[in-house]
Amino acid sequence: MSVALRILDDGAWISVNDHREVSVSELWRFVDPEFCACRLPDMVVENFIEVGVDGRTVEVRVYGQCIACGAKETTQWLPVGRIRDGEFHGLDRENVLAPTGVTTRRE
């Protein structure tokens, strides 16, 4: 089964099968020692850079700013949801996200 992933509105939304699912202006906490010096950055998502899928996991790279130290950077690939039976199921982004480390992507 094919699933369409797109970045819409100049990087403001991730669309899955023509439904807006993930938006900017969210606060994400994630593990990434290269993003900034904070142990667990709290980042305001400003723009989606890339979207991809690894198996059933929908992943994104985003540009944002850490609210603690002010660093602005692009993240590694972070999971935002899973595809099950052709439907998107978002991850709870209020918890800590961990980079996937996978490098193969398609948009």
Residue, then its C-alpha position, 0 to 999 in steps of 0.5 A: m500500500s502506497v502512502a503520500l507524504r508531503i510538506l505543505d504551506d512552505g514547510a508549515w505542515i506534514s501531509v499524510n495521504d492529503h491530510r494535514e497531520v503534523s504542524v510547526s509551532e509545537l514544542w518538542r523535546f528530543v535527544d540530539p547532542e549536536f543540536c545544542a548544548c542542552r541535555l534535552p533540548d526543548m525546541v519550537v519547530e519553525n519549519f519542516i525541511e524533509v519528510g521520509v519513511d523508514g518501513r512504517t515510521v514517518e520521520v522528519r528533519v525540522y528547523g527550530q530554536c531551543i527555548a532554553c539556550g536560543a540555538k537555532e539548528t536543523t535536527q537529525w531525523l526524528p520520528v513523528g508517527r507510524i503508518r498502520d493499515g494505511e493510516f497515520h498514527g502520530l507519536d506523542r511529541e510531548n514526550v522525548l523523541a529520539p533520532t532514528g539514525v536511518t539515512t535512507r529517505r524518499e519524499 
